């Protein structure tokens, strides 16, 4: 019985190691180069400062204003 448990533990550890290695290989920031709303180029400084940004500054401000207007 212990052989099955050892095999299962080894398999789980191998999959965890593989998943962690794949995660480390990703870039630090994954921001879009162009705004998803207006297709204007997002400046590199903003992409580096705000990880995972998808909108330019103007569209983000507009989105936040609309969001606060309808917040409950």
MOPAC internal coordinates of N, CA, C and O (Angstrom, degrees):
PM7 1SCF
backbone

  N    0.0000 0     0.00 0     0.00 0    0    0    0
  C    1.4543 1     0.00 0     0.00 0    1    0    0
  C    1.5297 1   110.87 1     0.00 0    2    1    0
  O    1.2310 1   120.53 1   141.62 1    3    2    1
  N    1.3203 1   116.59 1   -38.38 1    3    2    1
  C    1.4658 1   119.05 1  -177.66 1    5    3    2
  C    1.5306 1   111.38 1   -65.72 1    6    5    3
  O    1.2310 1   119.60 1   152.87 1    7    6    5
  N    1.3138 1   118.38 1   -27.13 1    7    6    5
  C    1.4598 1   120.67 1   177.52 1    9    7    6
  C    1.5279 1   110.96 1   -63.63 1   10    9    7
  O    1.2310 1   120.44 1   139.90 1   11   10    9
  N    1.3342 1   116.77 1   -40.10 1   11   10    9
  C    1.4683 1   120.64 1   178.56 1   13   11   10
  C    1.5229 1   111.05 1   -65.78 1   14   13   11
  O    1.2310 1   120.93 1   138.74 1   15   14   13
  N    1.3271 1   115.82 1   -41.26 1   15   14   13
  C    1.4622 1   120.47 1   179.98 1   17   15   14
  C    1.5272 1   110.30 1   -66.99 1   18   17   15
  O    1.2310 1   120.18 1   136.65 1   19   18   17
  N    1.3111 1   117.26 1   -43.35 1   19   18   17
  C    1.4633 1   120.99 1   177.83 1   21   19   18
  C    1.5240 1   110.96 1   -61.46 1   22   21   19
  O    1.2310 1   120.62 1   137.18 1   23   22   21
  N    1.3128 1   116.43 1   -42.82 1   23   22   21
  C    1.4642 1   120.59 1   178.51 1   25   23   22
  C    1.5221 1   110.45 1   -62.17 1   26   25   23
  O    1.2310 1   119.94 1   136.32 1   27   26   25
  N    1.3302 1   117.72 1   -43.68 1   27   26   25
  C    1.4662 1   121.69 1  -179.91 1   29   27   26
  C    1.5241 1   110.72 1   -64.18 1   30   29   27
  O    1.2310 1   120.31 1   137.89 1   31   30   29
  N    1.3345 1   117.01 1   -42.11 1   31   30   29
  C    1.4683 1   120.27 1   178.41 1   33   31   30
  C    1.5267 1   111.45 1   -64.16 1   34   33   31
  O    1.2310 1   120.44 1   138.63 1   35   34   33
  N    1.3121 1   116.76 1   -41.37 1   35   34   33
  C    1.4663 1   120.53 1   178.24 1   37   35   34
  C    1.5255 1   111.17 1   -63.58 1   38   37   35
  O    1.2310 1   120.67 1   139.51 1   39   38   37
  N    1.3229 1   116.32 1   -40.49 1   39   38   37
  C    1.4614 1   120.94 1   179.37 1   41   39   38
  C    1.5240 1   110.97 1   -65.05 1   42   41   39
  O    1.2310 1   120.31 1   135.86 1   43   42   41
  N    1.3145 1   117.01 1   -44.14 1   43   42   41
  C    1.4708 1   120.96 1   178.68 1   45   43   42
  C    1.5212 1   109.96 1   -63.03 1   46   45   43
  O    1.2310 1   120.07 1   136.00 1   47   46   45
  N    1.3261 1   117.47 1   -44.00 1   47   46   45
  C    1.4625 1   120.62 1   179.88 1   49   47   46
  C    1.5240 1   111.34 1   -62.89 1   50   49   47
  O    1.2310 1   120.23 1   140.05 1   51   50   49
  N    1.3167 1   117.16 1   -39.95 1   51   50   49
  C    1.4642 1   120.97 1   178.26 1   53   51   50
  C    1.5281 1   110.83 1   -62.74 1   54   53   51
  O    1.2310 1   120.46 1   137.18 1   55   54   53
  N    1.3198 1   116.72 1   -42.82 1   55   54   53
  C    1.4661 1   119.82 1   179.81 1   57   55   54
  C    1.5172 1   111.54 1   -68.16 1   58   57   55
  O    1.2310 1   120.16 1   142.42 1   59   58   57
  N    1.3239 1   117.31 1   -37.58 1   59   58   57
  C    1.4677 1   120.03 1   175.73 1   61   59   58
  C    1.5252 1   111.29 1   -63.29 1   62   61   59
  O    1.2310 1   120.42 1   135.37 1   63   62   61
  N    1.3194 1   116.81 1   -44.63 1   63   62   61
  C    1.4616 1   120.95 1   178.54 1   65   63   62
  C    1.5224 1   111.44 1   -61.11 1   66   65   63
  O    1.2310 1   120.43 1   139.09 1   67   66   65
  N    1.3277 1   116.79 1   -40.91 1   67   66   65
  C    1.4640 1   121.08 1   178.73 1   69   67   66
  C    1.5266 1   110.87 1   -65.16 1   70   69   67
  O    1.2310 1   120.36 1   136.97 1   71   70   69
  N    1.3330 1   116.92 1   -43.03 1   71   70   69
  C    1.4651 1   120.70 1  -179.93 1   73   71   70
  C    1.5204 1   111.19 1   -65.50 1   74   73   71
  O    1.2310 1   120.14 1   138.49 1   75   74   73
  N    1.3282 1   117.34 1   -41.51 1   75   74   73
  C    1.4670 1   120.46 1   179.10 1   77   75   74
  C    1.5279 1   111.47 1   -66.72 1   78   77   75
  O    1.2310 1   120.25 1   141.56 1   79   78   77
  N    1.3168 1   117.12 1   -38.44 1   79   78   77
  C    1.4622 1   120.17 1   178.17 1   81   79   78
  C    1.5235 1   110.88 1   -65.03 1   82   81   79
  O    1.2310 1   120.21 1   140.48 1   83   82   81
  N    1.3307 1   117.20 1   -39.52 1   83   82   81
  C    1.4625 1   120.47 1   178.70 1   85   83   82
  C    1.5196 1   110.55 1   -67.27 1   86   85   83
  O    1.2310 1   120.54 1   144.11 1   87   86   85
  N    1.3129 1   116.57 1   -35.89 1   87   86   85
  C    1.4705 1   120.13 1  -179.64 1   89   87   86
  C    1.5246 1   111.03 1   -68.69 1   90   89   87
  O    1.2310 1   120.09 1   142.12 1   91   90   89
  N    1.3215 1   117.43 1   -37.88 1   91   90   89
  C    1.4651 1   120.83 1   179.27 1   93   91   90
  C    1.5231 1   111.59 1   -69.35 1   94   93   91
  O    1.2310 1   119.82 1   155.97 1   95   94   93
  N    1.3182 1   117.95 1   -24.03 1   95   94   93
  C    1.4578 1   121.53 1  -177.43 1   97   95   94
  C    1.5298 1   112.21 1   -76.48 1   98   97   95
  O    1.2310 1   120.03 1   164.10 1   99   98   97
  N    1.3367 1   117.55 1   -15.90 1   99   98   97
  C    1.4637 1   120.41 1  -179.60 1  101   99   98
  C    1.5202 1   111.23 1   -70.67 1  102  101   99
  O    1.2310 1   119.84 1   -27.52 1  103  102  101
  N    1.3252 1   117.92 1   152.48 1  103  102  101
  C    1.4615 1   119.47 1   176.34 1  105  103  102
  C    1.5254 1   110.78 1   -66.45 1  106  105  103
  O    1.2310 1   121.08 1   -21.03 1  107  106  105
  N    1.3158 1   115.54 1   158.97 1  107  106  105
  C    1.4612 1   120.88 1  -177.79 1  109  107  106
  C    1.5176 1   110.93 1   -67.03 1  110  109  107
  O    1.2310 1   120.12 1   140.69 1  111  110  109
  N    1.3204 1   117.38 1   -39.31 1  111  110  109
  C    1.4651 1   120.04 1   179.31 1  113  111  110
  C    1.5164 1   109.01 1  -119.61 1  114  113  111
  O    1.2310 1   121.09 1   -34.86 1  115  114  113
  N    1.3097 1   115.52 1   145.14 1  115  114  113
  C    1.4560 1   120.97 1  -178.98 1  117  115  114
  C    1.5206 1   109.85 1  -128.15 1  118  117  115
  O    1.2310 1   120.48 1  -134.39 1  119  118  117
  N    1.2999 1   116.68 1    45.61 1  119  118  117
  C    1.4489 1   120.81 1  -178.87 1  121  119  118
  C    1.5124 1   110.83 1   -79.70 1  122  121  119
  O    1.2310 1   121.44 1   -24.86 1  123  122  121
  N    1.2990 1   114.85 1   155.14 1  123  122  121
  C    1.4606 1   120.66 1   177.07 1  125  123  122
  C    1.5237 1   109.99 1   -77.82 1  126  125  123
  O    1.2310 1   120.70 1   -28.58 1  127  126  125
  N    1.3132 1   116.27 1   151.42 1  127  126  125
  C    1.4668 1   119.88 1   178.02 1  129  127  126
  C    1.5224 1   110.52 1   -83.52 1  130  129  127
  O    1.2310 1   120.56 1   151.31 1  131  130  129
  N    1.3297 1   116.53 1   -28.69 1  131  130  129
  C    1.4588 1   121.00 1  -179.91 1  133  131  130
  C    1.5262 1   109.59 1  -123.07 1  134  133  131
  O    1.2310 1   120.98 1   -33.30 1  135  134  133
  N    1.3061 1   115.72 1   146.70 1  135  134  133
  C    1.4640 1   123.05 1  -179.70 1  137  135  134
  C    1.5296 1   109.40 1   -63.22 1  138  137  135
  O    1.2310 1   120.65 1   -43.39 1  139  138  137
  N    1.3220 1   116.36 1   136.61 1  139  138  137
  C    1.4586 1   120.29 1  -179.67 1  141  139  138
  C    1.5239 1   112.23 1   -74.36 1  142  141  139
  O    1.2310 1   120.09 1   161.05 1  143  142  141
  N    1.3407 1   117.43 1   -18.95 1  143  142  141
  C    1.4614 1   120.79 1  -178.36 1  145  143  142
  C    1.5296 1   112.84 1   -92.07 1  146  145  143
  O    1.2310 1   120.43 1   133.89 1  147  146  145
  N    1.3358 1   116.79 1   -46.11 1  147  146  145
  C    1.4690 1   119.09 1  -172.61 1  149  147  146
  C    1.5328 1   113.59 1  -118.72 1  150  149  147
  O    1.2310 1   119.42 1   178.95 1  151  150  149
  N    1.3218 1   118.71 1    -1.05 1  151  150  149
  C    1.4692 1   124.34 1   178.86 1  153  151  150
  C    1.5229 1   114.64 1    62.49 1  154  153  151
  O    1.2310 1   119.89 1  -158.21 1  155  154  153
  N    1.3248 1   117.81 1    21.79 1  155  154  153
  C    1.4598 1   121.96 1   174.49 1  157  155  154
  C    1.5246 1   107.85 1   -85.16 1  158  157  155
  O    1.2310 1   120.29 1   -34.19 1  159  158  157
  N    1.3170 1   117.05 1   145.81 1  159  158  157
  C    1.4591 1   121.51 1  -179.97 1  161  159  158
  C    1.5285 1   110.47 1   -65.02 1  162  161  159
  O    1.2310 1   120.48 1   -49.49 1  163  162  161
  N    1.3296 1   116.70 1   130.51 1  163  162  161
  C    1.4617 1   121.48 1   177.18 1  165  163  162
  C    1.5268 1   107.34 1   -85.25 1  166  165  163
  O    1.2310 1   119.74 1   -52.48 1  167  166  165
  N    1.3233 1   118.09 1   127.52 1  167  166  165
  C    1.4709 1   120.51 1  -178.31 1  169  167  166
  C    1.5340 1   111.77 1   -59.45 1  170  169  167
  O    1.2310 1   121.20 1   -33.37 1  171  170  169
  N    1.3209 1   115.31 1   146.63 1  171  170  169
  C    1.4507 1   121.12 1  -178.08 1  173  171  170
  C    1.5255 1   111.22 1   -59.87 1  174  173  171
  O    1.2310 1   119.92 1   141.65 1  175  174  173
  N    1.3143 1   117.76 1   -38.35 1  175  174  173
  C    1.4641 1   120.62 1  -179.80 1  177  175  174
  C    1.5285 1   110.87 1   -59.79 1  178  177  175
  O    1.2310 1   120.15 1   139.41 1  179  178  177
  N    1.3241 1   117.32 1   -40.59 1  179  178  177
  C    1.4721 1   120.60 1   178.22 1  181  179  178
  C    1.5221 1   110.81 1   -68.54 1  182  181  179
  O    1.2310 1   120.36 1   138.72 1  183  182  181
  N    1.3244 1   116.93 1   -41.28 1  183  182  181
  C    1.4674 1   120.03 1   179.60 1  185  183  182
  C    1.5212 1   111.68 1   -63.17 1  186  185  183
  O    1.2310 1   120.20 1   144.91 1  187  186  185
  N    1.3296 1   117.23 1   -35.09 1  187  186  185
  C    1.4583 1   120.46 1   178.24 1  189  187  186
  C    1.5263 1   111.94 1   -76.86 1  190  189  187
  O    1.2310 1   120.38 1   144.46 1  191  190  189
  N    1.3375 1   116.88 1   -35.54 1  191  190  189
  C    1.4544 1   120.92 1  -177.40 1  193  191  190
  C    1.5220 1   112.57 1   -76.52 1  194  193  191
  O    1.2310 1   120.42 1   141.79 1  195  194  193
  N    1.3325 1   116.81 1   -38.21 1  195  194  193
  C    1.4603 1   121.47 1  -176.79 1  197  195  194
  C    1.5235 1   108.07 1  -114.88 1  198  197  195
  O    1.2310 1   120.75 1   -77.70 1  199  198  197
  N    1.3215 1   116.17 1   102.30 1  199  198  197
  C    1.4598 1   118.77 1  -179.52 1  201  199  198
  C    1.5181 1   110.26 1   -67.85 1  202  201  199
  O    1.2310 1   121.24 1   -36.57 1  203  202  201
  N    1.3061 1   115.24 1   143.43 1  203  202  201
  C    1.4699 1   123.56 1   179.28 1  205  203  202
  C    1.5283 1   113.10 1    63.16 1  206  205  203
  O    1.2310 1   119.98 1  -151.68 1  207  206  205
  N    1.3199 1   117.64 1    28.32 1  207  206  205
  C    1.4643 1   118.22 1   177.23 1  209  207  206
  C    1.5295 1   109.17 1   -74.17 1  210  209  207
  O    1.2310 1   121.31 1   -39.26 1  211  210  209
  N    1.3204 1   115.09 1   140.74 1  211  210  209
  C    1.4590 1   120.73 1  -178.25 1  213  211  210
  C    1.5164 1   112.05 1  -121.38 1  214  213  211
  O    1.2310 1   120.44 1   171.12 1  215  214  213
  N    1.3277 1   116.77 1    -8.88 1  215  214  213
  C    1.4643 1   121.12 1  -178.07 1  217  215  214
  C    1.5258 1   110.73 1  -126.29 1  218  217  215
  O    1.2310 1   121.21 1   -26.85 1  219  218  217
  N    1.3224 1   115.28 1   153.15 1  219  218  217
  C    1.4625 1   120.13 1   172.73 1  221  219  218
  C    1.5287 1   107.89 1   -71.90 1  222  221  219
  O    1.2310 1   120.41 1    -8.42 1  223  222  221
  N    1.3122 1   116.82 1   171.58 1  223  222  221
  C    1.4549 1   121.27 1  -175.48 1  225  223  222
  C    1.5223 1   111.83 1   -60.47 1  226  225  223
  O    1.2310 1   120.41 1   135.90 1  227  226  225
  N    1.3305 1   116.83 1   -44.10 1  227  226  225
  C    1.4624 1   120.15 1  -177.37 1  229  227  226
  C    1.5318 1   111.34 1   -64.32 1  230  229  227
  O    1.2310 1   120.27 1   134.86 1  231  230  229
  N    1.3277 1   117.08 1   -45.14 1  231  230  229
  C    1.4645 1   120.67 1  -179.58 1  233  231  230
  C    1.5238 1   110.85 1   -67.44 1  234  233  231
  O    1.2310 1   120.08 1   144.56 1  235  234  233
  N    1.3234 1   117.45 1   -35.44 1  235  234  233
  C    1.4622 1   120.56 1   178.34 1  237  235  234
  C    1.5234 1   110.58 1   -66.40 1  238  237  235
  O    1.2310 1   120.09 1   138.21 1  239  238  237
  N    1.3300 1   117.43 1   -41.79 1  239  238  237
  C    1.4630 1   120.30 1   177.44 1  241  239  238
  C    1.5199 1   110.76 1   -62.69 1  242  241  239
  O    1.2310 1   120.28 1   135.95 1  243  242  241
  N    1.3262 1   117.07 1   -44.05 1  243  242  241
  C    1.4544 1   120.97 1   178.49 1  245  243  242
  C    1.5227 1   110.83 1   -62.42 1  246  245  243
  O    1.2310 1   120.24 1   137.74 1  247  246  245
  N    1.3153 1   117.14 1   -42.26 1  247  246  245
  C    1.4625 1   121.37 1   179.17 1  249  247  246
  C    1.5306 1   111.06 1   -63.22 1  250  249  247
  O    1.2310 1   120.18 1   139.20 1  251  250  249
  N    1.3338 1   117.26 1   -40.80 1  251  250  249
  C    1.4577 1   120.40 1   178.18 1  253  251  250
  C    1.5218 1   111.97 1   -67.28 1  254  253  251
  O    1.2310 1   120.27 1   141.58 1  255  254  253
  N    1.3429 1   117.09 1   -38.42 1  255  254  253
  C    1.4655 1   120.28 1   177.76 1  257  255  254
  C    1.5257 1   110.71 1   -63.65 1  258  257  255
  O    1.2310 1   120.59 1   137.17 1  259  258  257
  N    1.3108 1   116.47 1   -42.83 1  259  258  257
  C    1.4690 1   120.34 1   178.91 1  261  259  258
  C    1.5212 1   109.83 1   -65.64 1  262  261  259
  O    1.2310 1   120.63 1   139.77 1  263  262  261
  N    1.3215 1   116.41 1   -40.23 1  263  262  261
  C    1.4627 1   121.00 1   179.71 1  265  263  262
  C    1.5151 1   112.83 1   -63.67 1  266  265  263
  O    1.2310 1   120.43 1   139.06 1  267  266  265
  N    1.3312 1   116.78 1   -40.94 1  267  266  265
  C    1.4646 1   119.39 1   179.91 1  269  267  266
  C    1.5179 1   110.76 1   -72.37 1  270  269  267
  O    1.2310 1   120.13 1   151.91 1  271  270  269
  N    1.3175 1   117.35 1   -28.09 1  271  270  269
  C    1.4505 1   120.77 1   179.77 1  273  271  270
  C    1.5298 1   110.69 1   -67.35 1  274  273  271
  O    1.2310 1   120.42 1   145.45 1  275  274  273
  N    1.3332 1   116.80 1   -34.55 1  275  274  273
  C    1.4615 1   120.62 1  -177.07 1  277  275  274
  C    1.5238 1   112.96 1  -104.32 1  278  277  275
  O    1.2310 1   119.92 1  -172.43 1  279  278  277
  N    1.3315 1   117.76 1     7.57 1  279  278  277
  C    1.4618 1   120.48 1   179.28 1  281  279  278
  C    1.5294 1   109.96 1   -70.40 1  282  281  279
  O    1.2310 1   121.58 1   -32.28 1  283  282  281
  N    1.2972 1   114.59 1   147.72 1  283  282  281
  C    1.4814 1   118.36 1   179.65 1  285  283  282
  C    1.4895 1   109.69 1  -114.98 1  286  285  283
  O    1.2310 1   120.10 1   180.00 1  287  286  285

